[in-house]
């Protein structure tokens, strides 16, 4: 199969030829005809298999065949993404594929000034790629209208529908026309998230070109057990041995990534860091330097785990394991892309053994544990240990705070009698303001 057989407009085929694209990937072969037919689609495929083109090409094809309504051009396609970096990358893909079409592509994300974005929106937009938080800022200001949107795309949909983004997504959905085409794409779909995603789709066609939550077979995995305080020294040892290769190192926290990059610099290993606390200009500069090869080591939080296409990256190192097993798939998906070989190394401390077990359970396979001479842990790290089961306890001795027959005193009723407040009222005072959107949805 070639792109010519998919029914795409000549201008799109010309752009694909300009970039040397001739054969669609499996996700593109299956998803593009469905999107062109107007169906809602729930698409899942491994990272690095061309999911962006699977929705960008048919969306551009649809817009190119329609005459925009008179007046200021309002967005006709809306793509929601979880991070600023992914917004830039997706917008670049739309611009690349649509280079021979007269369509405007605009991005909205936080970390930069509002006014330049307002000016772009006033000039007219066909495709809007946005992070939810910044889009809501513009909706509240009235600088963008979504009543002309025909196609909604949620890229990295599992992340977009988790509890951190869900309130913002629902607010945006309320501003969209009820009659629209909705497309959701991701590499992983936890069952709970998948069920939630189906609520936003109308009789969707599911496209799953590989088993759910799978990884490219071209990636080699291994883990090095090590005591936590020796992790940095082991990382320096590995990076020193492989001094000619580009490496993406994942850390757990923003401060930790900054500190780790500084420590690598002190060890003679130049590194740049990227995380949510950096300005968008600093983040983009670090990412551009890494993509171009100017910077050899990039230390990042999970802000770099989603959707970023880094050509020919040979190695990903997890200095800290992710707290959520699915994030491991997204992290290592930065290597081994488009059929290339890649390697994923994880440094595992004793307190992370349970995280590695969760990852192995998700993958359905073991990850080889290899000791590095001089960095053997003081205690063996077991990744096959069964979950801890609490042993049954014997009868408790009598207590003056317990009622007859061992029946415990109703603590909440007792407290209510003394304070005159219901437990829920006191909890509300203790917990402070009511819950809202989690920080981080601002893009």
Secondary structure, DSSP 8 states (H G I E B T S, - for coil): --GGGGT--HHHHHHHHHTT--S--HHHHHHHHHHHTT--EEEE--TTS-HHHHHHHHHHHHHHTS---SSS---SEEEEESSHHHHHHHHHHHHHHTTTS---EEEE-SSS-HHHHHHHHHH--SEEEEEHHHHHHHHHHTS---TT--EEEEETHHHHTSTTTHHHHHHHHTTS-SS-EEEEEES---HHHHHHHHTTSSS-EEEESS-TT---TTEEEEEEE--GGGHHHHHHHHHHHTTTS-EEEE-SSHHHHHHHHHHHHHTT--EEEE-TTS-HHHHHHHHHHHHHTS-SEEEE-GGGSSS---TT--EEEESS--SSHHHHHHHHTTSSGGG--EEEEEEE-GGGHHHHHHHHHHHTS--EE---TT---SS---SS---------------TTB-GGG-B--HHHHHHHHHSS-HHHHHHHHH-S-----TTTT-
